[in-house]
Amino acid sequence: MKISDIANLLVNHIKDPLTTKEEYKQRHDICKSCEHYRKFKKFDTHYCNDCKCVIELKARVRYFKCPLDKWPELD
């Protein structure tokens, strides 16, 4: 990853860090139908068994991407 890529991520994060409610729901619904979707009972949350992310957090941040390319691109 180049310095310019990191700078762009930071600018985008500051400008518009979170997904809308609709975008979040779409991402979360995609994850729910995925074979890597798991429930972490101890903390009542869900995670991806492929990338080990907490889905509720990762789906909320606009510039995060699904490592399996299942989420649509956001404008």
N, C-alpha and C positions, 0 to 999 in steps of 0.2 A: 504494500500500500504506500502510495506516495504522500508526501507532506501536503500537497494540494488536495488530495482526496480527504485527508484528515481534516484539513481546514474547511472544506465544503461540508463535511458531516457536522462539524461544530457550528457552522453558520446556520445550517438547516435545523439543527437541534435548538438553537437559541430562538430562531425565527418561528418555528412551528413544530415543537417537540412531540406533540401527542396526536394520535389518530382521533377521528371523530367517533361518536358512538356507533354509527353505522359501519365505519371501517373496522373498528374493534370487533363488533359482532360478526362481521364477515370473516375476519381472520380467525376468531375463536371457533366459529362454526366449522371452518375448514379443518382446524386442528382436531376438533371433536370427532370428525369422520376419518382421521388418519390412524393408521395402524401403530404409530409411535406414541399416541396419546395415552397418558397414564395419570392416575389419581394418586396424589401423595397424601395419604390418609392422616398422617400425624399433624399436618398443617392445613388440612382441608383446602388443598390447591391442586393444580394440574401441571404436569410437566411433559416435555418432549423426551422420549426415550432415545432419540437420535442425537440431539444437540445438548440435552440435559437442561434446557432453559425452563424457567417458570413461565408458562404460557400467558397467564394473566398480566404479567409484566412485559414480556416481549411483544405481545400483540398490541399493547398500548403505545409503544414508542414508534413513531412514524418511520424513522430511518432503519429500524431493524428489519431484517429479511428472514424468511424461512430458509433454512439450509437445504431443504429439499425442493425449493422453488415452487411451493404450492400456493403462496399468497400472491395476489395480483399486485402489479406496480401501483404505487400511489403517486398522484400528481404533485 
